[in-house]
Amino acid sequence: MKQVIFLLGLVLMMGIGQAAQAQQQLWLQIEAQPTLREAEDRARAYSALFPDVAGFATGGGWYAIALGPYQDRAAAAVRLSQLKREALVPGDSYIAEGRSFGQPFWPVGMDTQPALPAAPSAPVPDTPILETPLADAPAPTAPVAEALPAPEPAVIPQETLAEARAAEAALSGTDRQLLQTALQWFGFYDARIDGAFGPGTRKSMAAWQEANAVEPTGVLTTLQRETLVAAYGQAQAELGLATVTEAEAGIEITLPTALVEFDHYEPPFVHYREKAASGVKVILISQPGDQSTLYGLYDVLQTLEAVPLQGERSRSERSFTIDGRNGGVASHTYAELSKGLVKGYMLVWDPKDDARMERVLAAMKSSFRSLGDKALDPGLVPLPEESRRGLLSGLEVRRPELSRSGFYVDANGTVLTTHEVVEGCNRITLDLRSEAEVIFTDATSGLALVKPKQPLSPPAVAELLTGQPRLGQEVAVSGYSYEDTLPAPTLTFGTLEDMKGLDGEAGITRLSMETLPGDAGGPVLDGAGAVIGMLLPRNEASARKLPLEVSYAAQAANLAKRLTEAGVPPRAANRQGALAPEDLNRLAEGMTVLVSCW
């Protein structure tokens, strides 16, 4: 048994020596996987192509697959270039320093280094070695192994500042740009990648040195350059950043292929789902269109669950950017209009992953470009017409918390509505498109005024009746009875019963008609199209439940008073005769607005 333990110890010591030797060599790192099983599967696949596949743990739960080793960097560079040119390895493969590797995992149970001179084999005894000695014979004494000396740590020569400058001067333009790119990736450099080491690059190098607890000279030594580039390559491999050419959509962009994978087309979107439970999604946007298409997309994307309400928004004549964030999701969306095509992208992630996603987003922003004059063909996959109209196929749409009706009261798009719909809202929209803000609210009267953040041009503006309406006449309420389900308001007809409430309340009108909650805030019109009041919501909290056909409306005189107090002069009605039904419907539809609370 002692002999077995000795042999095991010897093998372990040899493994330590081999790991130390690996750390002093160069490798071609071709992949990194987040689990040992995935890494072994990939290493096995590569072993069918290459005889020199090795695998190492790299820390942070990742496993690197490499080819080599190489003693000479030039030889490694030549082979890497050849393998990339023949498309035998991923395009982001790079030369890695062995010192960045940990324990080997591939080949399983085999030496990962080049063949060394074999030690002479111990002679095989003619008789088996017995673990328990015979009773009549003295117990054999196991040989005592001499302790093997620990491997000497590699001595890395320290360069002087002059030597570092001289080594830097010998760098190619590509190598100099790579250094700037790596510095930019880690947040130390934010200028143009031009390979010129000016004051900005020197400052970023000094910042990197200071962050890594070395003297901030502003000139990187050979070891520091290799460390920076290797760390950049490792980070790239962990994210799988690679250029993706989406021919159907006419888009080229760098994507984190270790975190997302292609899912499906649903014009105008190309969906990339999360990979390995990364919590990351990417959506590419591609469709023919004009400025109205761009603006419509800007409005409709903000109704998605993946685009939270909090965050900065900006829109110009040719592009828009939307940043959304809450406790559970963060996203960045960009789209632009060029040559009759709308192209863009959306990145969605968990806010806990902000540090990595900042780098991914920077890579996507700098690499995104439109290819040629091609956009995603709407006929690429069959879609229901309703999905095609909504542009939201395959995406979870956020619905308003509450929607009610309102109506335009001036030419700038100011809307009179019910207090119920604006109470406690983070965001208010008109017709689900235009952002609005509350400028007046009165819980006692149940009225509220909202103003669009960008002036609107209403198709019709309400004209308030100045006299007394006639009791018993037919009236109509224009409202979004089914809230945001239907794209246009409906007319509900009934009768004007009284100019006071059932308990004698003044300032309100009692109507005989069955209305729905979404109708509240809508205008009550007479046959000539004059507004005689605004429908009030039913008091569901009251202990007295009124019949469904009993509804109340705030009288026009009361509306006029409140509008004047808010600085919005009301328009007086001067209409004669009844309108034809189609004309009344057209007028009502033009002035009625869907008011939504988010």
C-alpha positions as CSV (number, residue, x, y, z in Angstrom):
1,M,0.0,0.0,0.0
2,K,2.9,2.4,0.8
3,Q,4.2,1.8,-2.7
4,V,0.8,2.7,-4.2
5,I,0.7,5.9,-2.2
6,F,4.2,6.8,-3.2
7,L,3.4,6.3,-6.9
8,L,0.3,8.4,-6.6
9,G,2.3,11.1,-4.9
10,L,4.9,11.0,-7.7
11,V,2.2,11.3,-10.4
12,L,0.7,14.3,-8.5
13,M,4.1,16.0,-8.3
14,M,4.6,15.4,-12.0
15,G,1.2,17.0,-12.7
16,I,2.2,20.1,-10.7
17,G,5.4,20.3,-12.7
18,Q,3.4,20.0,-16.0
19,A,1.0,22.7,-14.9
20,A,3.9,25.0,-14.1
21,Q,5.4,24.2,-17.5
22,A,2.1,25.0,-19.3
23,Q,2.0,28.4,-17.6
24,Q,5.3,29.4,-19.3
25,Q,4.1,28.6,-22.8
26,L,1.8,30.1,-25.5
27,W,-1.5,28.6,-26.6
28,L,-4.1,29.3,-29.1
29,Q,-7.3,29.8,-27.1
30,I,-10.2,28.9,-29.4
31,E,-13.2,28.6,-27.1
32,A,-14.4,29.1,-23.5
33,Q,-17.3,27.3,-21.9
34,P,-19.2,28.0,-18.6
35,T,-19.4,24.3,-17.5
36,L,-17.0,21.4,-17.5
37,R,-19.3,19.1,-19.3
38,E,-19.7,21.6,-22.2
39,A,-16.0,22.2,-22.3
40,E,-15.2,18.5,-22.4
41,D,-17.8,18.0,-25.2
42,R,-16.2,20.8,-27.3
43,A,-12.7,19.6,-26.6
44,R,-13.7,16.1,-27.7
45,A,-15.1,17.5,-31.0
46,Y,-12.0,19.5,-31.7
47,S,-9.8,16.5,-31.0
48,A,-11.2,14.9,-34.1
49,L,-9.6,17.7,-36.1
50,F,-6.5,18.6,-34.2
51,P,-4.0,16.4,-32.4
52,D,-2.9,19.1,-29.9
53,V,-6.1,20.0,-28.1
54,A,-5.8,20.9,-24.4
55,G,-8.3,22.2,-21.8
56,F,-7.7,24.3,-18.7
57,A,-9.8,25.8,-16.0
58,T,-9.5,29.6,-16.1
59,G,-11.2,30.7,-12.9
60,G,-14.6,32.3,-12.4
61,G,-16.2,28.9,-13.4
62,W,-15.0,29.0,-17.0
63,Y,-13.0,26.4,-19.0
64,A,-10.7,27.3,-21.9
65,I,-10.1,25.0,-24.9
66,A,-6.7,25.6,-26.5
67,L,-4.3,24.3,-29.1
68,G,-0.5,24.0,-28.5
69,P,1.7,24.8,-26.8
70,Y,4.1,27.0,-28.6
71,Q,7.4,28.4,-27.5
72,D,7.6,31.0,-30.2
73,R,4.9,33.7,-30.6
74,A,5.6,34.2,-34.3
75,A,4.9,30.5,-35.0
76,A,1.7,30.7,-32.9
77,A,0.6,33.7,-34.9
78,V,1.2,32.0,-38.2
79,R,-0.9,29.0,-37.3
80,L,-3.7,31.1,-35.8
81,S,-3.9,33.1,-39.0
82,Q,-4.0,30.0,-41.1
83,L,-6.7,28.4,-38.9
84,K,-8.8,31.5,-39.1
85,R,-8.4,31.8,-42.8
86,E,-9.6,28.3,-43.3
87,A,-12.5,28.9,-40.9
88,L,-11.4,26.0,-38.7
89,V,-11.5,28.0,-35.5
90,P,-13.8,30.8,-34.3
91,G,-12.9,34.3,-35.6
92,D,-12.3,35.6,-32.0
93,S,-9.6,33.0,-31.2
94,Y,-6.4,34.5,-29.9
95,I,-2.9,33.8,-28.5
96,A,-3.1,33.3,-24.7
97,E,-0.4,33.2,-22.1
98,G,-0.2,29.9,-20.3
99,R,0.0,31.8,-17.0
100,S,-3.7,32.7,-17.3
101,F,-4.6,28.9,-17.2
102,G,-5.3,26.8,-14.2
103,Q,-5.6,23.0,-13.8
104,P,-5.8,21.0,-17.0
105,F,-9.0,19.0,-17.6
106,W,-8.3,17.7,-21.2
107,P,-7.1,15.2,-22.4
108,V,-8.8,13.3,-19.6
109,G,-6.2,11.4,-17.6
110,M,-3.4,12.3,-20.1
111,D,-0.4,14.6,-20.2
112,T,-1.4,17.9,-21.9
113,Q,2.2,18.8,-22.8
114,P,4.4,17.7,-25.7
115,A,6.0,14.3,-25.2
116,L,8.9,14.4,-22.8
117,P,11.8,11.9,-22.6
118,A,10.2,8.9,-20.9
119,A,11.7,7.8,-17.6
120,P,13.0,4.2,-17.7
121,S,10.3,1.8,-16.8
122,A,10.5,0.0,-13.5
123,P,11.0,-3.8,-14.0
124,V,7.8,-5.8,-13.6
125,P,8.3,-8.4,-10.8
126,D,7.7,-12.0,-11.7
127,T,5.5,-12.4,-8.6
128,P,2.6,-10.2,-7.5
129,I,3.3,-7.7,-4.7
130,L,1.3,-8.7,-1.7
131,E,-0.2,-6.0,0.5
132,T,-0.1,-8.3,3.6
133,P,3.3,-10.0,4.2
134,L,3.5,-13.8,4.8
135,A,3.7,-14.8,8.4
136,D,7.1,-16.5,8.1
137,A,8.8,-13.8,6.2
138,P,9.8,-10.4,7.4
139,A,7.6,-7.6,6.2
140,P,9.2,-5.9,3.1
141,T,10.3,-2.3,3.7
142,A,9.0,0.2,1.2
143,P,11.7,2.4,-0.3
144,V,11.6,5.9,1.2
145,A,11.1,8.4,-1.6
146,E,13.3,11.5,-1.5
147,A,11.2,14.7,-1.5
148,L,11.1,16.2,-5.0
149,P,12.1,19.9,-5.1
150,A,9.2,22.3,-5.7
151,P,9.3,23.8,-9.2
152,E,11.1,27.1,-9.4
153,P,8.7,30.0,-10.2
154,A,9.2,31.5,-13.6
155,V,11.5,34.5,-13.4
156,I,10.0,37.3,-15.5
157,P,12.5,40.0,-16.3
158,Q,11.5,43.5,-15.4
159,E,11.8,46.1,-18.1
160,T,13.1,49.6,-17.5
161,L,11.0,52.5,-18.8
162,A,13.4,52.9,-21.7
163,E,13.2,49.2,-22.6
164,A,9.4,49.4,-22.4
165,R,9.4,52.3,-24.8
166,A,11.7,50.5,-27.2
167,A,9.5,47.4,-27.1
168,E,6.4,49.5,-27.7
169,A,8.0,51.3,-30.6
170,A,8.3,47.9,-32.4
171,L,4.6,47.2,-32.2
172,S,2.6,47.0,-35.4
173,G,-0.3,49.3,-36.1
174,T,-2.7,46.4,-35.5
175,D,-1.1,45.6,-32.1
176,R,-1.3,49.3,-31.1
177,Q,-5.0,49.4,-32.0
178,L,-5.6,46.2,-30.1
179,L,-4.2,47.8,-27.0
180,Q,-6.5,50.8,-27.3
181,T,-9.4,48.4,-27.9
182,A,-8.6,46.5,-24.8
183,L,-8.2,49.7,-22.7
184,Q,-11.6,50.8,-24.1
185,W,-13.2,47.5,-23.3
186,F,-12.2,47.8,-19.6
187,G,-13.3,51.4,-19.4
188,F,-10.0,53.2,-19.4
189,Y,-10.1,54.7,-22.9
190,D,-12.9,56.5,-24.7
191,A,-11.4,58.1,-27.8
192,R,-11.0,56.9,-31.3
193,I,-9.2,53.6,-32.1
194,D,-6.4,54.9,-34.3
195,G,-3.2,53.2,-33.0
196,A,-1.7,56.6,-32.1
197,F,-0.5,56.7,-28.5
198,G,-1.2,60.4,-27.7
199,P,-2.0,62.0,-24.3
200,G,-5.4,60.3,-24.1
201,T,-3.9,56.8,-24.7
202,R,-1.0,57.5,-22.2
203,K,-3.5,58.7,-19.6
204,S,-5.6,55.5,-20.1
205,M,-2.5,53.3,-19.8
206,A,-1.5,55.1,-16.5
207,A,-5.1,54.6,-15.2
208,W,-4.9,50.8,-16.1
209,Q,-1.5,50.5,-14.3
210,E,-2.8,52.3,-11.3
211,A,-5.9,50.1,-11.1
212,N,-3.6,47.1,-11.3
213,A,-1.3,48.3,-8.5
214,V,1.8,49.0,-10.6
215,E,3.7,52.2,-11.2
216,P,1.6,54.5,-13.5
217,T,4.2,55.5,-16.0
218,G,1.8,55.7,-19.0
219,V,4.0,53.2,-20.9
220,L,3.1,49.5,-20.6
221,T,5.8,46.9,-20.3
222,T,5.8,43.8,-22.5
223,L,4.3,41.8,-19.6
224,Q,1.7,44.4,-18.9
225,R,0.7,44.5,-22.6
226,E,0.4,40.8,-22.7
227,T,-1.6,40.7,-19.5
228,L,-4.1,43.4,-20.8
229,V,-4.6,41.7,-24.2
230,A,-5.0,38.3,-22.6
231,A,-7.6,39.6,-20.2
232,Y,-9.4,41.3,-23.1
233,G,-9.3,38.1,-25.1
234,Q,-10.6,36.1,-22.1
235,A,-13.5,38.5,-21.6
236,Q,-14.3,38.3,-25.3
237,A,-14.3,34.6,-25.2
238,E,-16.6,34.4,-22.1
239,L,-19.2,36.6,-23.8
240,G,-18.6,35.0,-27.2
241,L,-18.6,38.4,-28.9
242,A,-18.7,37.8,-32.6
243,T,-19.8,39.7,-35.7
244,V,-23.2,38.4,-36.9
245,T,-24.3,39.1,-40.5
246,E,-28.1,38.9,-40.6
247,A,-28.6,38.6,-44.4
248,E,-32.5,38.5,-44.3
249,A,-32.6,41.7,-42.2
250,G,-29.7,43.4,-43.9
251,I,-27.9,44.1,-40.6
252,E,-24.3,43.5,-39.4
253,I,-23.7,43.7,-35.6
254,T,-21.5,42.2,-32.9
255,L,-23.5,40.0,-30.6
256,P,-22.7,38.1,-27.4
257,T,-23.0,34.6,-28.9
258,A,-22.2,32.9,-25.6
259,L,-25.3,34.5,-24.1
260,V,-27.8,34.5,-26.9
261,E,-28.7,32.4,-29.9
262,F,-31.0,32.8,-32.9
263,D,-34.6,31.9,-32.2
264,H,-36.9,32.9,-35.0
265,Y,-38.1,35.6,-37.5
266,E,-41.3,37.6,-36.9
267,P,-41.1,40.6,-39.1
268,P,-40.1,43.3,-38.4
269,F,-38.1,41.5,-35.7
270,V,-35.3,38.9,-35.6
271,H,-35.4,37.3,-32.1
272,Y,-32.3,36.0,-30.3
273,R,-33.3,34.1,-27.1
274,E,-31.2,33.7,-24.0
275,K,-28.6,31.0,-23.9
276,A,-27.5,28.9,-20.9
277,A,-29.9,30.9,-18.6
278,S,-28.0,34.1,-19.3
279,G,-31.0,36.4,-18.8
280,V,-30.0,38.2,-22.0
281,K,-32.1,38.7,-25.1
282,V,-31.5,40.6,-28.4
283,I,-34.1,41.7,-30.9
284,L,-33.0,43.1,-34.3
285,I,-35.4,45.5,-36.1
286,S,-35.7,45.7,-39.8
287,Q,-38.5,47.0,-42.0
288,P,-39.2,49.3,-44.9
289,G,-40.8,52.6,-43.9
290,D,-40.6,56.4,-43.6
291,Q,-40.6,58.8,-40.7
292,S,-44.1,57.9,-39.7
293,T,-43.0,54.3,-39.4
294,L,-40.0,55.3,-37.3
295,Y,-42.2,57.4,-35.0
296,G,-44.9,54.7,-34.8
297,L,-42.2,52.1,-33.8
298,Y,-40.9,54.6,-31.1
299,D,-44.4,54.7,-29.6
300,V,-45.3,51.1,-29.8
301,L,-42.0,49.7,-28.4
302,Q,-42.7,51.6,-25.2
303,T,-45.7,49.5,-24.6
304,L,-43.5,46.4,-24.2
305,E,-42.8,44.8,-20.8
306,A,-39.1,44.7,-21.9
307,V,-39.1,48.5,-22.1
308,P,-39.8,49.8,-18.6
309,L,-41.2,53.3,-18.2
310,Q,-38.3,54.6,-16.2
311,G,-35.3,55.7,-18.3
312,E,-34.2,58.3,-20.8
313,R,-35.8,58.7,-24.2
314,S,-34.7,60.7,-27.2
315,R,-36.1,61.0,-30.7
316,S,-34.9,63.0,-33.7
317,E,-36.1,63.2,-37.3
318,R,-34.0,60.2,-38.3
319,S,-33.5,58.0,-35.2
320,F,-34.5,57.3,-31.6
321,T,-33.0,55.8,-28.5
322,I,-35.0,54.3,-25.6
323,D,-33.4,53.3,-22.3
324,G,-35.7,51.4,-19.9
325,R,-35.0,50.2,-16.3
326,N,-36.8,48.9,-13.3
327,G,-35.8,46.4,-10.5
328,G,-36.2,43.4,-12.7
329,V,-35.3,44.3,-16.3
330,A,-33.1,46.8,-18.2
331,S,-33.1,47.5,-21.9
332,H,-31.6,49.7,-24.6
333,T,-33.3,50.2,-28.0
334,Y,-31.9,52.1,-31.0
335,A,-33.4,52.5,-34.4
336,E,-32.6,54.7,-37.4
337,L,-34.2,55.7,-40.7
338,S,-32.1,55.6,-43.8
339,K,-33.0,55.3,-47.5
340,G,-36.5,54.2,-46.8
341,L,-35.5,51.5,-44.3
342,V,-35.9,51.4,-40.5
343,K,-33.1,49.3,-38.9
344,G,-32.2,48.9,-35.2
345,Y,-31.6,46.6,-32.3
346,M,-32.8,46.0,-28.7
347,L,-30.7,44.5,-25.9
348,V,-32.5,43.2,-22.8
349,W,-30.8,42.1,-19.6
350,D,-31.0,41.7,-15.8
351,P,-29.9,44.9,-14.1
352,K,-27.6,42.8,-11.8
353,D,-25.5,42.1,-14.9
354,D,-24.9,45.8,-15.7
355,A,-21.1,45.7,-15.7
356,R,-20.9,43.1,-18.4
357,M,-23.8,44.5,-20.4
358,E,-22.2,47.9,-20.6
359,R,-19.3,46.3,-22.5
360,V,-21.7,44.3,-24.7
361,L,-23.7,47.3,-25.5
362,A,-20.6,49.3,-26.4
363,A,-19.6,46.6,-28.8
364,M,-23.1,46.5,-30.3
365,K,-23.3,50.3,-30.7
366,S,-19.9,50.6,-32.4
367,S,-20.5,47.6,-34.8
368,F,-24.1,48.1,-35.9
369,R,-24.6,48.9,-39.5
370,S,-27.2,48.5,-42.2
371,L,-26.3,46.3,-45.2
372,G,-27.4,47.3,-48.7
373,D,-31.0,48.1,-49.4
374,K,-32.5,45.0,-47.9
375,A,-35.0,44.8,-45.0
376,L,-36.8,41.9,-43.4
377,D,-39.5,40.7,-45.8
378,P,-43.0,40.8,-44.2
379,G,-43.8,37.6,-46.0
380,L,-40.8,35.7,-44.6
381,V,-43.1,33.9,-42.1
382,P,-46.9,33.8,-42.1
383,L,-48.4,36.3,-39.6
384,P,-52.0,37.1,-38.7
385,E,-53.0,40.5,-40.0
386,E,-53.7,41.8,-36.4
387,S,-50.1,40.9,-35.4
388,R,-48.7,42.5,-38.5
389,R,-50.6,45.7,-37.8
390,G,-49.4,45.8,-34.2
391,L,-45.7,45.1,-35.0
392,L,-45.5,43.2,-31.7
393,S,-45.7,39.5,-32.7
394,G,-43.8,37.4,-30.2
395,L,-43.3,40.2,-27.7
396,E,-45.1,40.7,-24.4
397,V,-47.1,43.9,-24.5
398,R,-47.5,46.0,-21.4
399,R,-51.1,47.2,-20.9
400,P,-52.2,50.3,-19.1
401,E,-53.3,50.0,-15.5
402,L,-56.4,51.9,-16.3
403,S,-58.0,53.6,-19.4
404,R,-60.9,56.0,-19.6
405,S,-62.2,58.5,-22.0
406,G,-61.7,62.2,-22.5
407,F,-62.2,65.0,-25.1
408,Y,-60.3,67.8,-26.6
409,V,-61.1,71.3,-25.3
410,D,-58.6,73.4,-27.2
411,A,-56.6,73.5,-30.4
412,N,-53.3,72.4,-28.7
413,G,-54.7,69.1,-27.7
414,T,-55.6,69.7,-24.0
415,V,-58.0,67.0,-22.8
416,L,-60.7,67.1,-20.2
417,T,-61.2,63.8,-18.5
418,T,-62.2,62.2,-15.2
419,H,-60.1,62.5,-12.1
420,E,-60.3,58.7,-11.7
421,V,-57.9,58.0,-14.6
422,V,-55.0,60.3,-13.5
423,E,-54.9,59.6,-9.8
424,G,-51.6,58.0,-8.8
425,C,-50.2,57.4,-12.3
426,N,-46.5,57.2,-13.2
427,R,-47.2,58.0,-16.8
428,I,-50.2,59.2,-18.8
429,T,-50.8,58.8,-22.5
430,L,-53.3,60.0,-25.0
431,D,-54.4,57.3,-27.5
432,L,-51.5,55.2,-26.2
433,R,-49.1,57.3,-28.2
434,S,-48.7,60.8,-26.9
435,E,-47.2,61.5,-23.4
436,A,-49.3,63.9,-21.3
437,E,-49.1,65.6,-17.9
438,V,-51.8,66.7,-15.5
439,I,-52.3,70.5,-15.3
440,F,-55.5,70.5,-13.2
441,T,-57.4,68.0,-11.0
442,D,-60.3,68.3,-8.7
443,A,-61.4,65.1,-6.8
444,T,-64.6,66.8,-5.6
445,S,-66.0,67.6,-9.0
446,G,-64.3,64.5,-10.5
447,L,-62.6,66.5,-13.3
448,A,-59.1,66.6,-14.5
449,L,-57.2,68.4,-17.3
450,V,-54.2,66.8,-19.1
451,K,-51.9,68.5,-21.6
452,P,-49.8,66.6,-24.2
453,K,-46.1,67.1,-23.7
454,Q,-45.9,67.8,-27.5
455,P,-48.7,69.9,-28.9
456,L,-51.3,68.0,-30.9
457,S,-53.7,69.0,-33.7
458,P,-57.1,67.6,-32.7
459,P,-59.5,66.6,-35.5
460,A,-62.3,68.2,-33.5
461,V,-62.6,70.4,-30.4
462,A,-65.6,70.2,-28.0
463,E,-68.1,73.1,-28.0
464,L,-70.0,73.4,-24.7
465,L,-73.7,74.2,-24.6
466,T,-74.3,77.6,-23.0
467,G,-78.0,77.3,-22.3
468,Q,-80.2,74.6,-20.7
469,P,-80.6,71.3,-22.5
470,R,-84.1,70.0,-23.1
471,L,-85.3,67.3,-20.7
472,G,-86.3,64.0,-22.4
473,Q,-84.2,64.6,-25.5
474,E,-82.0,61.9,-27.0
475,V,-78.3,62.2,-26.1
476,A,-75.2,60.2,-26.8
477,V,-72.0,59.4,-24.9
478,S,-68.8,59.0,-27.0
479,G,-66.3,56.8,-25.1
480,Y,-63.9,54.0,-25.2
481,S,-66.3,51.6,-23.6
482,Y,-63.8,48.7,-23.8
483,E,-60.9,50.8,-22.7
484,D,-57.8,50.1,-24.9
485,T,-59.2,47.0,-26.6
486,L,-60.9,48.8,-29.5
487,P,-59.0,51.4,-31.7
488,A,-61.9,53.9,-31.8
489,P,-64.7,55.2,-29.5
490,T,-68.3,54.0,-29.6
491,L,-71.5,56.0,-29.3
492,T,-74.0,54.9,-26.6
493,F,-77.5,56.5,-26.9
494,G,-79.9,57.3,-24.1
495,T,-82.2,60.0,-22.7
496,L,-81.6,63.1,-20.6
497,E,-83.8,62.5,-17.6
498,D,-83.1,65.4,-15.1
499,M,-80.8,68.3,-14.4
500,K,-80.0,67.1,-10.9
501,G,-79.2,63.9,-9.1
502,L,-81.7,61.5,-7.5
503,D,-81.0,63.1,-4.1
504,G,-81.3,66.6,-5.6
505,E,-77.5,67.1,-6.2
506,A,-76.8,70.3,-8.2
507,G,-74.4,70.6,-11.1
508,I,-74.9,67.1,-12.5
509,T,-77.2,65.7,-15.1
510,R,-79.0,62.3,-14.8
511,L,-79.1,60.2,-17.9
512,S,-81.0,57.0,-18.8
513,M,-78.4,54.8,-20.5
514,E,-76.3,51.8,-19.8
515,T,-72.6,52.8,-19.8
516,L,-69.3,50.9,-19.1
517,P,-66.4,52.0,-17.0
518,G,-64.3,53.0,-20.0
519,D,-67.0,55.5,-21.1
520,A,-66.3,57.7,-18.0
521,G,-64.8,61.0,-19.0
522,G,-66.4,61.0,-22.4
523,P,-68.5,63.9,-23.8
524,V,-72.3,63.8,-23.6
525,L,-73.6,65.2,-26.9
526,D,-77.0,66.5,-28.0
527,G,-78.4,65.9,-31.5
528,A,-76.6,69.0,-32.9
529,G,-73.2,67.9,-31.6
530,A,-73.0,70.3,-28.7
531,V,-71.4,69.0,-25.4
532,I,-73.9,69.1,-22.6
533,G,-71.7,67.4,-20.0
534,M,-69.0,64.9,-19.2
535,L,-69.9,61.3,-18.1
536,L,-68.9,60.6,-14.5
537,P,-67.8,57.2,-13.3
538,R,-70.2,55.1,-11.3
539,N,-69.7,55.2,-7.5
540,E,-69.0,51.5,-6.9
541,A,-68.1,52.1,-3.3
542,S,-71.6,53.4,-2.4
543,A,-73.8,51.1,-0.3
544,R,-76.7,52.0,-2.6
545,K,-76.4,50.3,-6.0
546,L,-78.2,52.2,-8.7
547,P,-79.8,50.5,-11.7
548,L,-77.5,50.0,-14.6
549,E,-79.4,52.4,-16.8
550,V,-78.8,55.3,-14.4
551,S,-75.8,57.4,-15.2
552,Y,-74.5,60.9,-14.1
553,A,-72.7,63.6,-16.0
554,A,-71.1,66.9,-15.0
555,Q,-73.1,69.7,-16.5
556,A,-71.6,71.9,-19.3
557,A,-71.8,75.1,-17.1
558,N,-69.7,73.4,-14.4
559,L,-67.2,72.3,-17.0
560,A,-66.9,75.8,-18.5
561,K,-66.2,77.2,-15.0
562,R,-63.4,74.7,-14.3
563,L,-61.8,75.2,-17.7
564,T,-61.7,79.0,-17.2
565,E,-60.2,78.6,-13.7
566,A,-57.4,76.4,-15.3
567,G,-56.7,79.0,-18.0
568,V,-58.3,77.1,-20.9
569,P,-61.1,79.2,-22.3
570,P,-64.0,76.9,-23.3
571,R,-65.5,77.1,-26.8
572,A,-69.2,77.9,-26.8
573,A,-71.6,75.9,-29.0
574,N,-73.5,77.7,-31.8
575,R,-75.2,74.8,-33.5
576,Q,-78.6,74.6,-35.0
577,G,-80.5,71.5,-36.1
578,A,-79.7,67.9,-35.6
579,L,-76.8,66.2,-37.3
580,A,-77.1,63.1,-39.5
581,P,-76.0,60.0,-37.5
582,E,-72.8,59.6,-39.6
583,D,-71.9,63.2,-39.1
584,L,-72.5,63.0,-35.3
585,N,-70.4,59.9,-35.1
586,R,-67.6,61.6,-37.1
587,L,-67.6,64.7,-34.8
588,A,-67.7,62.5,-31.7
589,E,-64.8,60.4,-32.9
590,G,-62.7,63.4,-33.7
591,M,-62.9,64.9,-30.3
592,T,-62.9,61.8,-28.1
593,V,-59.5,60.6,-26.7
594,L,-58.4,57.4,-24.9
595,V,-56.7,58.5,-21.7
596,S,-54.5,55.8,-20.1
597,C,-52.7,55.5,-16.8
598,W,-49.5,53.5,-16.6
